Amino acid sequence: MFSLPVSIRSTLIILSSLSHSLVASKDWNQFRGPNGDGDADDSNPPISFSPQENLTWQTLLKGKAWSSPVVRDGVIWVTNALEDGKRLWAHQFDWKTGKELNKILVFKNTNPQFCHPMNSYATPTPVIANGMVFLHFGAHGTAALKLKTGEKIWERRDFQCDHWRGAAASPIPHNNTLIVHFDGHDRQYVVCLDQKTGETIWKTKRAFDFKTNNGDNKKAYCTPTVINHKGKLELISPAAVATEAFNPSTGELLWTARTGGMNASARPIYRHGHVYVFSGMGSMSAIRPGGTGDVDRSHVTWSRRKVVPKKSSPLLLGDFLFMVSDEGVASCSNPLTGEVIWAERLKIKGQCASSPIHASGRIYSFSSEGDCVVFKAERKGLIILAHNRLPKGCMASPAVVGDSLLVRTKDKLYRFD
């Protein structure tokens, strides 16, 4: 039923997408970039980089936080936390110089929830939209600040959720709303807030049966995605055990697919008439949107477990799906059939929790121990262009603005050009 085009296109055509214009990103406003897919199109960041090579500036960033940097109008925003979770901050940095412009104490916590050492108290990535920056720290609080001044506009600290191992799902903007996941040990729901006031527009509980009383198997960390499928908007919302699709304006449940697993964290992606979702336990599914009710038998095209990441998000470039597993296995697949075209080890230390990005036919992958591998996004096999090293390593996903690469390691913020 499904097949790739017979001819193999040139690299440029392969990486082109009719839904995106091939221009360098001027801003990077949310987790995975302007389109939420990790694709910086034809931006041209350096292939080789280190503290000694192609470095524009580096800035010390004390604390423990895995959130990605976001950028708008020459200002970088990052969230940060103490390792004990009792202080939660937002930092502003100047894009040109790396100088810290502002450090804002957003929340104080007298009794923070437990956070697993693999996680942090500031893992969700901020969102910039409509002249505001939205900061989310899970059940510890959500706030909106003025983009220019950092003045707090509103805050919400009333959403209850035992994250069990710490929060990680990033909020997303949709029109004039902010959508947030709360998939915890004790309760699981999705919230839509008014961006200007923080008031709740809708709140929808997970509707499916988890078929377990073990809350550890009910938790998830996934950032959702709003798609336009045949003129109809759907909020693709992976959780533990199942993926739900909602009307993003009302919270009405549209369809459910039992995608399995727990700890889902990879952001879903939409191409070729399918959404690609990840269970968090090393499996993934290709689902055709537009269904109603239970779509397990009617709309799931394929599922697989081979070389599937548990944490990082995928890249879908033209006719090929690229991923990097936790163990550092890079792969290229046919997104319409699930066939693995190639899978090869990057030979890195640590694990790949950071999500890879694409720019100008190249994929950039970062490990927790400091290996930064750049390889070609090609069908014919793994071609490594550079194997870079950054001290301390990365848990955060990088950002690309223009031809600059912005990387947050465990203790610093770097800009490479």
N, C-alpha and C positions, 0 to 999 in steps of 0.2 A: 504493500500500500504506500509506503514511504520510501523515498530513495533520494540520494544526493544527485546533483547535476553530474552528467557523464564527464564533462571536461573539468579539469582542475584549473581554477583561475589563478591568475598571478597573485602574489602576496598582497599587493595593494587592493585588488578587487576582493580577495577573500576577507580582508579586514574591514572593508567598507560595509556600512549598514544603511539601508534606505531611511531608517528612522532617526539617524543621527547625522548632523553636519560635521564634516571633517575639519574642525578648527580646534586650535589649542584652547584648553580650558582657561578662562580668565579667573574663575573662582572655583572653590571646592567646598561646597556648603553643607555637606552631610556625609554620613558613612557611605563609602564607595563612590563618592563624587556626585556631580550634578544630576546624573541619570540613575544613580544608585547601583551601577553595574561594574564599577572599577575600570571603565574604559576612558582613557584620556585622549582617544582618537589619534591625531597626528602631532600631538605635543612631542617635543624632542629633548627629553631630559638626558643627562649624561649616562653613558653606558658604564664607565668606570668611575668610581667615587670612593672616597675615604676621608678621614680627618686631614689627610695631606694632599688629596687630589680632587680638583673640581669643587672645592669647598668655598662657598660664599660666606657663611658664618655658622657658628655653633653656639648654643646657649645651654647652660646648665639648668636642669629642671628637676629639682629635688622632690621627692615624694614617691608614691607608687600608684601608677594609673596607666591603664591600657587603652584609654580612649584615643581616637585618631584626631589629628589637628584639622580644623576647618578654616577657610580663608575667604574674606570678602573685603573688597575695597582697600587692599593694602594692609589689612590687620589679620593676624592669626589668633584664633581662639583655641585653647585647650582646657580641659578640666583636669583636676588634680586632687589628690587626697593624701593624708597621712596613712601610714600602714595600719594604724589602729582604727581608722575610719571615723575619728572624732572631729575632724575638720575637712570640709569639702570646698574646693576653690574653683574659680575660673581665672585663667591668665590671659592677658592680651599681650601680643608681641608685634613689633613693627616688622613688616614683610621685608623691607630693604636692608635693615641692619640687624635684626634679631633682638633688639633691645626690648626689655620688658616694659610695657606701657602701664600696665595695671594688674594688680592681684586682688581679686575680690573674694572675700569669704562668703560663700553662698549659704552654707548650712553648718550648724554645729549639731553633733550627735553625742548625747551623754551615754547612750547604751546601744551602740551599733550592732546590727546582726552579724552573725558569724560570716566570714568570707574565706573561702578556700585559698591557700597560698598560690594556686595557679591563677586565681582571679584577683581583682582589685576592687576598691571601693569607688573607683571612677573609671569604669570600663565603658559604659554607653557613650557614644560620640555625640557632641552637640550638633544642633541644627540651626542654620541661619536662614531666616525667611522674613520678608516684609519689615525690614528694619529692626528685627529683633534676633537675639540668639537664645535658643531654648536649651536648657541644661537639665539632664535627667540622671538621677542617682538611684533609680529603682524606688523601693518603698521609703528610702531616706529623704526623698523629695524631688520635685520637679519645679523649675522656675523659668521665668522669662526676663531677660535683661535688655535694656536699650543697647542697640548695636554700637552706637558711637560713644556712649558715656559709661556703660556698664551698670547704670541705675536699674535696680530691680523693679519690674512692673507688677508681677504677681508671683505667688508661689502656691504649691499644693503639697501638703504633707499628710493628707488624710487617706491616701490609698494604701490599704493594708495588703501585705503579701510577704510570706516567709520565703525568701529566695533560696534559702538552705545553703547555697554555696556562693552567694553574692549575685548581684544583678549584672546583666550584660546587654540586654536588648536596647538598641538605640531608638529614639523617637524618629518619626518621619513627618514631613509637612505634606498636607494635601489641601490645596486651595487656601482657605483661611483657618484651617484646623491643624491640630497636632495629634498624631495617633501613636499610642504607646501600648506595648505588651506588658502584662503582669502574669507570667506563668510560673507560679511558685510551687512550693511543697504542699501548701495548705489550700490555696485557691488559685484559679486560673481564669483570667478575663482580659478583655481588650477595651481600652478607653479612647474616646475621641474628645479633645478639648478645644475650646475657642482660643485661637492664638492671642487675641487682644486681652481677654479677661481671665483665661484659665478655667472658665466654667465648663462643666461637663455637658457635652452635646449628646453623647450616648455612651453607654457602658454595657457590654455584652459578655455574658459568661460563656465559657466553653460548653458546647451543647452535647458533645459525644460522651459515651461511656468509656472511661479509661480502662475499665475492667481490671482494676487493681486498687488496693487500699494503701499501697506503698507510695507516699508522697514523693519520694526520691525519683520514682519512675514517672511522675507527672510534671516535673519541672522542665523548663526550656529557656533559651536565651536568644531567640531569633528576632531579628529586625524585619518587619513586614515590607511589602511592596504593593503599590497601587498600579494596576495595569489597565489598559484600554483594549478590550477584546471585542472586536466587531462593533465598536461604538458604545460598548457597555463597560462601565468602570467596575473593577473588582479589587477588593483588598485581599491579597494573598497572604494568609496568616498561619504559618507553620507553628505547631505546638508539639508537645510530646504525644506520641501515639497517632496523631492525625493532623492533617492540614485542613483549615477551614477557609472559605472565601466569603467575604461580607460585602454588602453595599457600603462603600466608605462614607456615604452621607447619612445613613440611618442606622448602621450596625446590623441590619437584617442579614441573617444567615442565608447564603445562596447555595453552597454545596460543601460536602465533606468527603475527603479521601483519607483512608486509614493508611498513612505513610509509614507508621511504625516508629520504634525507637524512643529515645528521650534525649534531653540536652540539645535539641535542635538549635543551631546557631548561625549557619550559613544563610545569607540573605537570598531569597528566591529571585530568579531571573526569568524574563519572558521573551521568547523569540520563536519563530517558526510555528506559531500557533500553539505553543506549549509553555507551561510554567515548569521550571525545574526546581524541585524542592529536596531538602536534605534532612534526614532523620536525626542527625547528631550522633548516630551509632554506626556510621560507616556504610549507610545505604542511601540511595537517592531514587526519585521517581520523576517521570515526565508525564504531565497531566494536561489534557486539553481543557481549557476554561470553558465557561458557558453552560455548565451542567446545572442540575437541580437535585438537591437531596444527596443521597449516597451515590458517588460516582465511581466507586472502586472498579466495577465491571464495565462501565460504559465509557469512561474518559481517561483511564490510566493506560498510556501507550506502552510504557516499559518501566521496569525497575531493575536495579542492580546493586551489588555490593563491592565489586572489584575496584580497587584503587580510588575509593571515594573518601574525601576529607570529612573529618568529624567536626572541625571548627571553621576552617577558612571558606570563603565564598568563591564561586567559580567565575570564569570569564567565558562569555559566549561571543566569539568573533566570527562574523560571517557564517560559514557552514560548519564551524568546528567549536567544540566545547573543550576548554582547557581548564585543568584543575591541578592543585598541588596538595597532596595528602599530608596528614600530620607528620608522617615519617619522612617527608621530603621526596615523595615520588611524584614527578610531573607526568601528566598524561594528556592525550588528545583523543577525543571521542567524536563519533557521529551522533549529533543530538537527536536525530529522528529515530534511531534504532538502539542507541546505547552501546553500540559496538566500540570497543577500545581499539583505536588505530595504533597507538603506541603508548608505552608507559616505561619511564626510565628514572633512575635515582639521580637526584641532584648532588649527592655526596656532601651533605651538610651535617653540622653538629646541631643538636637540639631538635626542636620540633617546629613545624610551620603552623602557628596559630594565626599569625598575620595573614590577611587576604592579599593575593597578588593583584597587581595592576597591569594594564596594557598601555603602551604608547608607541606609535610608529612601527608596528610590527614586532615589538619586543615585549616580553613579559618579565616583570620584576617581582621576585619572591624573596621574602625575608624570614630568617629563622630566629628563634629565641636565644640562640647562642652567638649571633652576630654575623652569620653567613648571609650574604646578599647576592643572589644569583640572577643574572640577566640572560635570558635565552630567547631564541626566535620563536615566534608564533607560527609554526609551519606544520603541515601535514606529514612531511616526509621523515620526521624524527627529531629528537632533541639535539639542538645545536646551541651550545653554551657560548655566549659572547663575552661574559666577564664573571669572575667569582670574587666579589668584594667582601670586605670585612669591616664591621663597625663594632667598637667595644660595647660590651654589656648585652647587645642583642635587642630584638624587637618583639613586642607583643602587639603593638598598635599597627594598623595598616597605614601605608604612606599616602601622601596627597601629591597631586601634580597641578601646578599653576603656571600657565605659559609653558616655557621650556625648563622650568625649575622643578626639582624633586625635593619634597619636604618629608623628612623622616624623623619620627619620634622613637628613640631607643628607651631603655629603661631608666636612663639618667640624663639624657640630653635631647635637644631639638636641633636638627641639622637642616641647612638649605644647601643643595648642590646645584651647580649650573655648568 
